[in-house]
Amino acid sequence: MDLQRRRQPAVEQYHRRRRLPGAGGITYTLNRASAPTADQLDSYNRITEAMNLALTVYNCYLRISKSLSIYYEPSVPTADGNYNGTIRFGAKSTMVQATAQHEIAHTLGVGTYGGWASRVSNGRWTGSNAINQLRALDGNSSAVLYADGAHFWPHGLNQASEATSADEYVRNVKMVASLRQDMGL
């Protein structure tokens, strides 16, 4: 966790240096207890940092408006996101940018929109926009985009350890944008 916290300011600076337009309009509300405990306050701070970093990237690379409703729910084993815009964080280890971006992807339709399943066949994504995006990002004309009922890979940030550089966060958002195009969103 400490490594992730030290890397986060560098990630923000990376995106600011690129002078990106910030054209997106994804916002969030963190739902807080009226008299929070020390645990809740710590979690709210971690979630706020993760969401702010994630939305810095999303709003630079994806032109969409959506309001998200964020919750800290200790009973949630990891984190989850729903197409209705709800994200719940549970474990402290999930309160990082990579997880926030992954869950935001679910709120934007990855694995949660009705058109997702029809584009997955034999463990592979079949939509041409996302396949072409993957091949361009990886510089590999035969790259395969894998998917299941809720996730895609590579670049799905399915584990926080997949975020090996600031560029990986950008790749993730570009893939989400292409998956949305394939679903007609």
RAPEDA-V294521 format. One record per pair of residues at least 12 apart in sequence whose ideal C-beta (glycine too) atoms are under 8 Angstrom apart, sorted by the first residue. I is the first residue (numbers start at 1). GAP is how many residues later the second one is. Records with the same first field share a line. If there is no record, write none. Layout:
BEGIN
I = GAP / GAP
END
This chain:
BEGIN
1 = 91 / 92 / 95
4 = 92 / 93 / 156
5 = 44
8 = 41 / 45 / 89
10 = 156
11 = 42 / 45 / 46 / 86 / 155 / 158
12 = 41 / 44
14 = 152
15 = 41 / 42 / 45 / 151
18 = 42
20 = 40 / 41
21 = 39
22 = 37 / 38
23 = 36 / 37 / 40
24 = 31 / 34 / 35 / 36 / 37 / 38 / 39 / 40 / 41
25 = 34 / 38 / 39 / 40 / 41
26 = 29 / 32 / 33 / 36 / 38 / 39 / 40 / 41 / 42 / 78
27 = 28 / 39 / 40 / 41
28 = 23 / 27 / 39 / 40 / 41 / 42 / 59
29 = 38 / 39 / 40 / 41
30 = 14 / 17 / 18 / 21 / 40 / 41 / 42
31 = 38 / 39 / 40
32 = 12
39 = 35
40 = 32
42 = 50
43 = 29 / 46 / 49 / 52
44 = 28
46 = 46 / 49 / 50
47 = 23 / 25 / 42 / 48 / 53
49 = 46
50 = 45 / 46 / 47 / 49 / 50
51 = 17 / 19 / 49
53 = 44 / 47
54 = 43 / 46 / 47 / 50 / 115
55 = 49
57 = 44 / 112 / 113 / 115 / 116
58 = 43 / 46 / 115
60 = 113
61 = 109 / 112 / 113 / 116
62 = 46 / 111 / 114 / 115
64 = 44 / 116
66 = 19 / 41 / 42
67 = 18
68 = 17 / 18 / 19 / 36 / 39
69 = 16 / 17 / 18
70 = 16 / 17 / 18 / 19
71 = 15 / 16 / 17 / 18
72 = 16 / 17 / 18
73 = 15 / 16 / 17
74 = 16
75 = 15
76 = 12 / 13 / 14 / 15
77 = 13 / 14
78 = 12 / 13 / 16 / 21
79 = 12 / 15 / 20 / 23 / 24
80 = 23 / 26
81 = 21 / 22 / 23 / 24 / 25 / 26 / 31
82 = 24 / 25 / 30
83 = 23 / 24 / 25 / 26 / 29 / 30
84 = 23
85 = 22
86 = 21
87 = 13 / 16 / 17 / 19 / 20
89 = 14
93 = 67
94 = 66
96 = 64
97 = 66 / 72
98 = 59 / 61 / 62 / 64 / 65 / 71
99 = 58 / 61
101 = 56 / 68 / 71 / 72
102 = 54 / 55 / 56 / 70
104 = 72
105 = 51 / 52 / 67 / 71
106 = 44
108 = 68 / 72 / 77
109 = 70 / 71 / 74 / 76
110 = 40 / 41 / 42 / 46 / 66 / 69
111 = 37 / 38 / 39 / 40 / 41
112 = 38
113 = 70 / 72
115 = 67 / 68 / 69 / 70
116 = 33 / 34 / 67
117 = 32
119 = 28 / 63 / 64
120 = 27 / 28 / 29
123 = 23 / 24 / 25
124 = 20 / 21 / 22 / 23
125 = 20 / 21 / 22 / 27 / 54 / 57
127 = 51 / 52 / 54 / 55 / 56
128 = 54
129 = 49 / 50 / 52 / 53
130 = 15 / 22 / 45 / 48 / 49 / 51 / 52
131 = 12 / 14
132 = 46
133 = 41 / 42 / 44 / 45
134 = 20 / 21 / 41 / 44
137 = 18 / 34 / 37 / 38
138 = 16
152 = 23 / 27
155 = 13 / 16 / 17 / 19 / 20
156 = 16 / 19
157 = 12 / 15
END
